[in-house]
Amino acid sequence: MPSQLTRARVLAQYRGHWLVASEADEPPQLLTARGRLTETPITGDWVGVDEGGAIAHVYNRTGTIIRRVPGEQGKPVSAQILAANVDLALVTEPLPEPKARRLERFAALAAAGGVPVALALTKTDLVDDGYLTAAQLARRMGVADAFDVSAVTGEGIDAVRSLLTPGTTAVLLGASGTGKSTLVNALLGEDRMKTGEVRASDRRGRHTTVTRELLTLPGGAQLIDTPGIRVAGLWDGTGESFADVDTLAEHCRFVDCEHRTEPGCAVRDAIDPERLAAWRKLQRELAWVEDRRAAQRQRDEWHKQITRHMRANPKR
């Protein structure tokens, strides 16, 4: 690592350029990288900027959000880091019909990276009484913090702010049109992020955010707004998002219990059937991903052996 680097944080990533802000409260600068870095900088990264004004180093990350990138059939599987150095993932889902499976998937993405999760059910101004509340979903998912939110009426905004203490970095996760940018504007106290109108046909919003951007909130916390994620493919486990299932599974009679019809299962009757079905689906997906990654590692090792052999035995 080069000496005399200025520590800065990546606010946004563009093609070949990064908007960074130093810890000295200087105006943000749009910089390029110095040579080939070991890691490509992403939004939320702490980087070292050299005297020539180029990014020369990416510091170790904590609290990462990683998803599997949708790929073509037969192509290698790959991962995309959505945000780094995150302390909290605020997962959004709109009313009136929040999708629990999608919430559980986003929660698993965050938990796999060691990031605590909070739920925000948005657009409460569009529904009447009797809807499924954030607290009800949170109990099912084992999430401590959950909020019913409306950027229009202000419901729940102060409660969300209470989590975003000075020095905290949070990331917004959710599908397109779930009200993320509108929520960001409410937290900022200004209409800074572009928002989409709600369609009358299905009361859903339109995708508006096009890049991941780290914003500083009035209270001193930082928030990463992300584009809507259409495919939240798992990459490296589910972390603590299904801790209830994992804990109960330790008391099953058989160590390889699948929690279906096995005698002595401690999970099947204790966990909500829909949540257990979600767990099974994610486990199947993770097994598929691991099989693909293992085959990929085997192919890579084979190619390395071929290359070493050819270098050691050049044609004469």
Protein Blocks (a to p, Z undefined) as FASTA:
>chain_A
ZZhiacdddfbdcehiacdddfkopacdddddehjafbdcdehiacdddfkopafbdcdd
ehiadddddddehiacddddfbghiabdcdddddfbdcfklmmmmmmmmmmnopacdddd
ehklmpcehiacfklmmmmnopabdcdddfknopoklmmmmmmgghiacdddddehilmm
mmmmmmnopafbccddddfklopacdfbfbdcddddfkopacddddddfblcdfeojhjm
lmmmmmmmmmpmblklghlmbghiaklmmpcfklmmmmmmmmmmmmmmmmmmmmmmmmmm
mmmmmmmmmmmmccZZ
